[in-house]
Amino acid sequence: MDFPRIFILIRDYAESYFVSFDEFRAHIAEVNFFDPTDRDTADLEDILTDAWNFLSLQEEEEERQAELYEDDDLI
């Protein structure tokens, strides 16, 4: 990744599953820069898009793990 060093605060992780990307960008995610001067060169849209996509993949993995756990209970 070509992003500067950042961390992203997800204000409400549970709610992030149920909001649109625009709501995620406006109300859920907060991008923080380790070096504030990097903010001028960063493309926040790309950063937030990658964060949104990661959460989607994470949700899919959690669902897969939950299904595996449910299958184990049946045995």
N, C-alpha and C positions, 0 to 999 in steps of 0.2 A: 504494500500500500504506500501511496505517496503522501499520505496525510501527515500533518505535523503531530507531535505528541499531544494527545488529548485524553480526556476521560468524559464519558457521557453519563450523566445522572438520569436515571429513569425514575421519575417522581412517583409513579404508581405502576409497578410491574404488572399486577393483576389486571388493571384497567387497560394496559397496553394491548392486550389480546382483543379488545372489543372496539377500538377506536380506528378511525380512518387515518391514512398517512398524514393528512393535513392537521388532524387533531393531535396526532403523535408529535408532529413537528412543533405545533403551537403550544401544547399544554403538558405533554408527557416528558419529552426529551430535552435535556439541557446540556449543550456542548460546552465543556470547559477546557481551556488551553493551559498546558504547563508553562508555556512561554506566550504571554499575551500578545507579543508582536506578531506571532504566527496567525492570529485571527484575520489580519488584513489579506493574507495570501490564501487562506483556506476556502474551499468551496463547501459551505455548510450544507447545501442541498445534496451533494455527493456523500458527505459524511452521514447525514441523517438517512439517506436512502440505504446505505450499507447497514446502518444500525437497524433499520426497519426490516431489511431482508434477513439479517441475522436473527432477529426475534421470531420471524416466521419459521425459519429453520429450527430454532430452538423449540417452538411450539410443536412442530411436527415430531421432533425427537421425543418430547415429553409424552405426546399421545402414543407414540410407538412403544415407549417404555411402559406406559400404563396398560396398554393392551397385552404386553408380555406378562406383566404382573397379574392381570386378570386371568390369563391363560394358565399360569402356574397355580392359581387358586382352584382351578377346576380339576387338577390332577390329584 
